[in-house]
Amino acid sequence: KRRMEKSISIVDNMKKMGVDWNFIANATGLNKQQYEEMQIEYQHLISKPTIPDTAARMSL
């Protein structure tokens, strides 16, 4: 999850600087489609509710 967040942040910053997608893809290994898919996957990951520690311990 953290690695995904960093990759998205790097691409976002490069896009803000007006960097061409060919350069972004060469620098990050992500093309535009992969980046968009990663954003969707990341949003799903962060939107999932987390189980509080007490509930997790009670289920053991």
C-alpha positions in Angstrom: 0.0 0.0 0.0 2.8 2.4 0.9 4.7 1.7 -2.2 1.6 2.3 -4.3 1.0 5.6 -2.6 4.6 6.7 -3.3 4.3 5.7 -7.0 1.1 7.6 -7.4 2.6 10.7 -5.7 5.6 10.6 -7.9 3.5 10.4 -11.1 1.2 13.1 -9.8 4.1 15.5 -9.2 5.6 14.8 -12.6 2.2 15.5 -14.2 1.9 18.8 -12.3 5.3 19.7 -13.7 4.0 19.0 -17.2 6.3 16.0 -17.8 5.3 13.9 -20.9 3.8 10.5 -20.4 6.6 8.8 -22.3 9.1 10.2 -19.9 6.9 9.3 -16.9 6.6 5.7 -18.2 10.3 5.4 -18.7 11.1 6.9 -15.3 8.5 5.0 -13.2 7.7 1.9 -15.2 4.0 2.9 -15.2 2.1 3.9 -18.3 -1.0 6.0 -18.2 -3.4 3.0 -18.0 -1.4 1.3 -15.3 -1.3 4.6 -13.3 -5.1 5.0 -13.6 -5.6 1.4 -12.5 -3.3 1.8 -9.6 -5.2 4.9 -8.4 -8.5 2.9 -8.5 -6.9 0.0 -6.6 -5.4 2.4 -4.0 -8.7 4.1 -3.5 -10.3 0.7 -2.8 -7.6 -0.2 -0.3 -7.9 3.0 1.7 -11.7 3.0 1.7 -11.9 -0.5 3.3 -12.8 -0.2 7.0 -10.2 -1.4 9.4 -10.9 -3.7 12.3 -10.2 -2.0 15.6 -7.7 -3.9 17.8 -10.2 -4.8 20.4 -12.5 -6.4 17.9 -9.7 -8.3 16.4 -8.5 -9.6 19.8 -12.1 -10.7 20.7 -12.4 -12.8 17.6 -9.4 -14.9 18.6 
